[in-house]
Amino acid sequence: MSISLDMPVTPKAVLDKSSIRRVVISSWIGNTIEYYDFLLYGLASALVFSKVFFPNVSPLAAMLASFATFGVGFIARPLGGVFFGHMGDTLGRKITLLITLGGMGVATFLIGCLPSYNSIGIWAPILLVVLRFIQGFLVGGEWGGAMLMVVESAPANRRGLLGSIPQTGGFSGQLLATGVFALVTQLPEDQLLSWGWRIPFMLSVVLVLVGMYMRRRLDETPVFQEVQKQHKTKPNKVEKEESPVVTVVRDQWRSILLIMVLRFAESVPFFMTTVFAVSYATTQLGVDKQTMLNVVMATCVLAFPMHALFGALSDKVGRRPVYIFGALCAAAMAFPFFWLLESGSFVLMVLGYILLINIAHNSINAVQPSFFTELFGPKVRYSGASIGAQLGAIVAGGFTPFIAKGLSAIDHNDWTLVACYVVIAALVAAYAAWRAPETSKRDMTKDTL
């Protein structure tokens, strides 16, 4: 698939082809590193944290506690969205993304340094929760900024395609995290639980240094530069300007609420398959840990062409049709996914992940950067997209493993209620997408659609 960069972003803001490519690549690399750090925790919570940090309770309680710490990061994400959204709309996209990336690397490295419960007692899980909260706070400012860097720089007829490429950072981060974790799980269990699990977290420092180098070379987006130029040409005002966060919450709360609901069809299937299903398959179905990690890795590889396909399609037919298609597919594939998972066959399990993730989830995920950012004007875009996406991350994603584990326990370790939860979440999001405005033709420099 060829990528044309000939159409200008706006009449007043033009980037050359090489600059746009640099923005896309650096945003993808930065997003990969951020999600490597964030999703690595999900794998660790499913496979080792219950034994390292919660060893003195029942296996069910330990797993629930481990998944609850996973969800804590999502509670912090809207706070990060508010804080860094304001920073990004006032000080700039670039400086904000440098701060979120650097801070994320430090928090992740420190998780790898934490003593176990057997070493320092209750302080071990407490420190784990604190660092997870910091991770979530920083990720809350990452997604919106990384997507804006691309969408605000892209040609108008390629925002869907180019915006979908950095969005695959979640999958390349998952692929990288899963690959590293697959290596350390080859260790004997005593070594894995004592020091092996720490290696993937400490490697984050190397990745962050690469990402920081890439981001330092970027310029601000043409749209933000235009906003700053207009701001400087206005007469000085005596009254203090209103915060972008206050403005977007007051004037565009419906768009924020819309994003929150739309995220159900994307986040619930994703975290159900990459966190809960990994734990369920290994503990209840007897599937080997390495086999499940290989299944997840195969899905991640297929995500790259699927995102490009659906992103390009959204440039042709619009954001809404693609989103509705993905949400309805997620609802339809929930039960087949678990039927295939129960087979224990590597090929059939991969097929289940392809149906629910590579077709259903990827079509939704590819459209989100362009769809969500196009809902807002340039002066409040970082704040609006970040707040909506991160609030949605709490209600739709953060506690999905915890909820799924609880539903399974209620149903005698069966998965039927979990599948029903996915179906309901997807159908609610499909209805929201049907009621949403079409944004693909928006002028990104204007305050209104």
C-alpha positions in Angstrom: 0.0 0.0 0.0 1.5 3.3 -1.1 1.3 6.4 1.1 0.7 9.7 -0.8 1.8 12.8 1.0 1.1 15.3 -1.8 -2.0 17.0 -0.4 -1.3 19.9 2.0 -2.4 19.8 5.6 -4.2 23.1 5.4 -3.8 26.2 3.3 -1.6 27.8 6.0 0.3 24.8 7.3 2.4 22.6 5.0 5.0 20.0 5.9 7.3 18.3 3.3 7.1 14.5 2.9 10.3 13.7 4.8 9.1 15.8 7.8 5.7 14.0 7.9 7.4 10.6 7.7 9.7 11.6 10.6 6.7 12.6 12.7 4.9 9.4 12.0 8.0 7.2 12.7 8.9 9.0 15.9 5.4 9.0 17.2 5.2 5.2 16.5 8.5 4.6 18.3 7.5 6.8 21.3 4.1 5.1 21.5 5.7 1.7 21.3 8.0 2.4 24.2 5.1 3.9 26.3 2.9 0.9 25.8 5.8 -1.5 26.2 6.1 -0.1 29.7 2.4 0.0 30.4 1.4 -3.4 28.9 4.4 -5.2 30.4 2.7 -4.7 33.7 -0.3 -6.5 32.4 1.7 -9.6 31.5 3.5 -9.5 34.8 0.2 -9.1 36.7 -1.2 -12.2 34.9 1.9 -14.4 35.3 4.0 -13.5 38.3 2.8 -10.6 40.5 0.3 -12.6 42.4 3.2 -14.7 43.8 5.7 -12.0 44.2 3.6 -9.3 45.9 0.6 -11.2 47.3 1.9 -14.6 48.4 0.0 -14.9 51.7 -3.6 -15.0 50.4 -5.6 -17.6 48.4 -4.8 -17.9 44.6 -8.1 -16.3 43.6 -7.6 -13.3 46.0 -4.0 -13.0 44.9 -5.0 -12.9 41.2 -7.7 -10.4 41.9 -5.3 -8.2 43.9 -2.8 -8.4 41.0 -5.4 -7.4 38.4 -6.6 -4.6 40.7 -3.1 -3.0 40.8 -3.2 -3.3 37.0 -6.4 -1.2 37.1 -4.9 1.5 39.3 -2.9 2.7 36.4 -6.1 3.4 34.6 -7.5 5.5 37.4 -4.5 7.8 37.1 -4.8 8.2 33.3 -7.6 10.8 33.3 -5.6 12.9 35.8 -2.7 12.7 33.5 -4.9 13.6 30.6 -6.1 16.8 32.4 -2.6 17.8 33.5 -0.7 17.1 30.3 -3.7 18.1 28.1 -3.4 21.6 29.5 0.3 21.5 29.1 0.1 20.3 25.5 -2.5 22.9 24.5 -0.6 25.8 26.1 3.1 25.0 26.0 3.2 22.6 23.0 2.9 19.0 22.0 6.6 18.3 21.8 7.8 19.3 25.3 4.8 17.5 26.8 5.6 14.2 25.0 9.3 14.4 26.1 8.2 14.6 29.8 5.7 11.8 29.5 8.2 9.4 27.8 11.1 10.2 30.2 8.9 9.9 33.3 7.4 6.6 32.1 10.8 5.1 31.7 11.9 6.0 35.2 8.7 4.6 36.8 9.0 1.3 34.9 12.6 0.9 35.8 11.8 1.4 39.5 9.1 -1.3 39.3 11.8 -3.7 38.3 13.8 -2.7 41.3 11.0 -3.3 43.9 11.7 -5.8 46.7 9.2 -8.6 47.0 6.6 -9.1 49.8 8.9 -11.6 51.5 11.6 -8.9 51.7 9.7 -5.9 53.0 6.2 -7.0 53.7 3.2 -4.8 53.0 5.4 -2.0 51.6 6.1 -4.1 48.5 2.5 -4.0 47.1 2.1 -0.4 48.4 5.1 0.8 46.4 3.9 -1.3 43.4 0.6 0.6 43.5 2.3 4.0 43.7 4.5 3.3 40.7 1.6 1.9 38.8 -0.3 5.1 39.5 2.6 7.2 38.2 2.7 5.0 35.1 -0.9 5.7 34.4 -0.6 9.4 35.1 2.2 9.7 32.4 0.4 7.5 29.9 -2.6 9.7 30.3 -0.7 12.5 28.6 1.0 10.3 26.0 -1.7 9.0 23.8 -3.4 12.3 22.9 -0.1 14.0 22.2 1.4 11.3 20.1 -1.8 11.1 18.0 -2.0 14.8 17.6 1.6 15.1 16.3 0.6 12.9 13.4 -3.0 13.9 12.7 -2.2 17.6 12.8 0.7 17.2 10.5 -0.9 14.8 8.0 -2.5 15.6 4.6 -6.2 16.0 5.0 -6.9 12.9 2.8 -4.5 10.7 4.7 -5.2 11.5 8.4 -6.9 8.1 8.9 -4.1 6.1 7.4 -1.2 8.0 8.9 -2.9 8.3 12.3 -3.4 4.5 12.4 0.4 3.8 12.1 1.5 5.2 15.5 -1.6 3.6 17.0 0.1 0.2 16.3 2.6 1.3 19.0 0.3 -0.5 21.4 0.9 -3.8 19.5 4.5 -3.3 18.8 4.9 -2.5 22.5 2.9 -5.6 23.4 5.0 -7.6 20.9 8.2 -6.4 22.5 6.9 -6.9 26.0 5.6 -10.4 25.2 8.8 -11.3 23.4 11.0 -10.3 26.3 8.7 -11.9 28.8 8.7 -15.1 26.7 12.4 -15.3 27.1 12.5 -14.8 30.9 9.7 -17.3 31.4 12.2 -20.0 30.2 14.0 -19.6 33.5 13.2 -22.0 36.4 10.3 -20.7 38.4 12.3 -19.8 41.4 14.7 -17.6 39.3 11.8 -16.1 37.4 10.1 -15.0 40.6 13.3 -13.7 42.3 15.0 -11.8 39.5 14.0 -12.9 36.0 10.7 -10.9 35.9 12.7 -7.7 36.6 14.8 -7.8 33.4 12.0 -6.6 31.0 11.2 -3.7 33.3 14.8 -2.6 33.6 15.3 -2.8 29.8 12.9 0.1 29.5 15.7 2.6 30.2 17.5 1.7 26.9 14.2 2.0 24.9 13.4 5.4 26.5 16.8 6.9 25.5 16.1 5.9 21.9 12.6 7.5 22.0 13.9 10.7 23.7 16.5 11.1 20.9 13.8 10.7 18.2 11.3 13.2 19.8 13.9 15.9 20.5 14.4 16.1 16.7 10.7 17.0 16.0 9.2 20.4 15.5 5.8 21.4 16.8 2.8 20.5 14.5 1.8 23.1 11.8 -1.6 23.4 13.4 -0.2 24.3 16.8 2.3 26.7 15.3 -0.6 28.4 13.5 -2.6 28.7 16.8 0.5 30.2 18.5 0.9 32.7 15.6 -2.7 33.8 15.9 -2.4 34.2 19.6 0.6 36.4 19.3 -1.1 38.7 16.8 -4.1 39.3 19.0 -4.2 42.5 21.1 -3.1 42.1 24.7 -6.0 41.3 27.0 -6.3 42.3 30.7 -8.3 39.3 31.7 -6.7 36.0 32.2 -7.3 33.4 29.5 -9.4 30.4 30.4 -7.8 27.0 30.8 -8.3 24.7 27.8 -9.4 22.0 30.2 -12.2 24.2 31.6 -13.2 25.3 28.1 -13.4 21.8 26.6 -15.3 20.3 29.6 -17.8 23.1 29.6 -18.4 23.4 25.8 -17.7 19.9 24.5 -18.6 17.6 27.3 -20.8 15.6 24.8 -17.7 14.8 22.7 -15.8 13.7 25.8 -18.7 11.5 26.8 -18.9 10.1 23.3 -15.3 9.1 23.3 -15.7 7.4 26.7 -18.5 5.2 25.3 -16.8 4.5 22.0 -13.8 3.1 23.8 -15.9 0.2 25.2 -15.7 -1.7 21.9 -11.9 -1.3 21.8 -10.7 -1.6 25.3 -12.8 -4.4 26.7 -11.9 -7.0 24.0 -8.2 -5.9 24.0 -7.6 -6.2 27.8 -9.8 -9.3 28.1 -7.7 -11.1 25.5 -4.2 -9.9 26.4 -4.6 -10.1 30.2 -7.6 -12.1 31.4 -7.5 -14.7 28.7 -3.8 -15.3 29.1 -4.4 -16.0 32.8 -7.6 -18.0 32.2 -6.0 -20.2 29.6 -2.9 -21.0 31.7 -4.7 -21.5 35.0 -8.1 -23.0 34.1 -7.5 -24.6 30.7 -4.0 -25.9 31.3 -2.5 -24.1 28.3 1.3 -23.7 28.5 2.4 -20.1 29.3 4.8 -20.0 26.4 2.0 -21.1 24.0 -0.2 -18.2 25.1 2.6 -15.7 24.8 3.2 -17.0 21.2 -0.5 -16.6 20.4 -0.5 -13.0 21.6 2.7 -12.3 19.6 1.2 -13.7 16.4 -1.8 -11.4 16.8 0.5 -8.4 17.4 2.4 -9.1 14.1 -0.9 -9.2 12.1 -2.0 -5.9 13.7 0.3 -3.8 11.5 -1.2 -4.4 8.1 -4.7 -4.5 9.5 -4.4 -1.0 11.0 -3.1 0.4 7.7 -6.0 -1.2 5.9 -8.7 0.1 8.1 -7.1 3.5 8.5 -6.9 3.9 4.7 -10.5 2.7 4.4 -11.7 5.4 6.9 -10.2 8.0 4.6 -12.4 6.7 1.8 -15.7 5.9 3.5 -15.5 7.9 6.8 -14.7 7.2 10.4 -18.2 6.1 11.5 -18.8 3.2 9.1 -15.4 1.6 10.0 -16.0 2.1 13.7 -19.5 0.6 13.6 -18.2 -2.4 11.6 -15.5 -3.1 14.2 -17.9 -2.8 17.2 -20.4 -5.2 15.6 -17.7 -7.7 14.8 -16.5 -7.5 18.4 -20.0 -8.4 19.6 -20.2 -11.3 17.1 -16.8 -12.7 17.9 -16.9 -12.8 21.7 -18.3 -16.3 22.0 -16.4 -17.9 19.1 -13.2 -16.5 20.7 -13.7 -18.6 23.9 -14.8 -21.7 21.9 -11.6 -21.6 20.0 -9.6 -20.8 23.2 -11.0 -24.0 24.8 -9.7 -26.1 22.0 -6.1 -25.7 23.3 -4.9 -25.8 19.7 -2.4 -23.2 18.8 -3.8 -22.7 15.3 -7.4 -22.4 16.5 -6.5 -20.1 19.4 -4.6 -17.8 16.9 -7.8 -17.8 14.7 -9.8 -16.7 17.7 -7.5 -13.8 18.4 -7.5 -12.9 14.7 -11.3 -12.7 14.7 -11.6 -10.7 17.9 -8.5 -8.6 17.7 -7.1 -8.3 14.2 -10.5 -7.8 12.6 -12.8 -6.4 15.2 -10.5 -4.5 17.5 -8.0 -3.4 14.9 -10.6 -1.7 12.7 -11.7 0.3 15.7 -8.3 1.1 17.1 -7.0 2.3 13.7 -9.7 4.9 13.4 -9.5 6.3 17.0 -6.6 8.7 16.5 -8.2 10.6 13.6 -11.8 10.2 14.8 -11.2 11.3 18.4 -8.9 14.3 17.6 -11.1 15.5 14.8 -13.9 16.0 17.3 -12.1 19.1 18.8 -10.8 22.4 17.7 -7.0 23.1 17.8 -7.0 25.2 21.0 -8.5 22.4 23.2 -7.7 19.3 21.1 -5.0 17.9 23.3 -7.1 18.3 26.4 -10.4 17.0 24.9 -9.0 14.0 23.2 -6.8 13.0 26.2 -9.5 13.5 28.8 -12.1 11.5 26.8 -9.8 8.7 25.9 -8.4 8.3 29.4 -11.8 8.5 31.2 -12.9 5.8 28.7 -9.8 3.8 29.6 -11.0 3.6 33.2 -14.6 2.5 32.6 -13.8 0.4 29.6 -10.4 -1.0 30.0 -8.6 -0.7 33.3 -10.7 -3.0 35.3 -11.6 -5.4 32.5 -9.3 -8.1 33.8 -10.6 -7.7 37.4 -14.3 -7.7 36.2 -13.7 -10.6 33.9 -12.0 -12.6 36.7 -14.9 -11.8 39.1 -17.5 -12.8 36.5 -15.7 -16.0 35.8 -15.4 -16.8 39.6 -19.2 -16.2 40.0 -19.9 -18.6 37.2 -17.7 -21.4 38.6 -14.7 -20.5 36.5 -16.7 -20.5 33.3 -16.3 -17.8 30.6 -19.9 -17.3 29.5 -20.5 -14.1 31.6 -17.2 -12.7 30.4 -18.2 -13.2 26.8 -21.6 -11.5 27.5 -19.8 -8.6 29.0 -17.8 -8.1 25.8 -21.0 -8.3 23.7 -22.8 -5.7 25.7 -19.8 -3.3 25.7 -19.4 -3.7 21.9 -23.1 -3.1 21.2 -23.2 0.1 23.4 -20.2 1.5 21.5 -21.7 0.6 18.1 -24.8 2.6 19.0 -22.6 5.5 20.1 -20.7 5.4 16.8 -24.0 5.4 14.9 -25.1 8.6 16.7 -21.7 10.3 16.4 -20.9 13.0 13.8 -18.7 12.2 10.8 -15.4 14.0 11.2 -13.2 12.9 8.2 -13.7 16.2 6.3 -12.8 18.5 9.1 -10.5 21.5 8.7 -8.1 20.9 11.6 -7.3 24.6 12.0 -11.0 25.5 12.7 -12.7 25.5 16.0 -15.9 23.9 14.7 -16.8 20.9 12.5 
